Amino acid sequence: TWDISAGGQPFLQENLVDTGVISGRRTDPFFASVAEEKGLNAIVHTGEPVQVDMVRDLSGHPAVRCWMLRDEPDWSIPPLVMLSHDTTVRAYDTTIPTMINLCRNTKFFEYAPIPDIAGHDHYCVTAPSSSIWPHPYGTRLEETAYYTEDLKYASAPRPIWVWSQGNHDGWSERPQRPVPTPAELSVQLVLNLSRGAKGILWF
């Protein structure tokens, strides 16, 4: 999931979620002790420009599952810049895979070949869509399957991860909009898995 800070860790453990986005150093509580004690793992944002000292410090740490080069760079960051990020990270660490999270399937072929793991997020309920639909927020649930299938094809033979829509109600720019129902969450999950997602993260 996105947040694995101290305040949310009990909830995550109760719901069998063991991986989240967090950065830092080996001396920070999470990497020094909490990760091992609670069986938690980290997706580490490498920063822009790449925080080389952090990458060197966390290189080989058993709790780090991947280096996240950028979230949704296909909105505004050229592929060549992301390739430079990936090359920089690999120059200082080759023990942990790199990842990019994407959001526009028309751009998947430009970005997916760069990292070890490509991911995408496409939240069908309440979130804005890059597609043209009758409503500004929300799309048909099956659209997440199209995105997953496109990313799988663009990334083959490497694995893909999908940020599946979770019960996130903190859309600050979209107050009082409904969160997905359990049925809608289940449909999106099944569609993502059925189209080849090897990892599921919840937002």
Order of alpha helices (4+ residues) and beta strands (2+ residues): alpha-beta-alpha-beta-alpha-beta-alpha-beta-alpha-beta-alpha-beta-alpha-beta
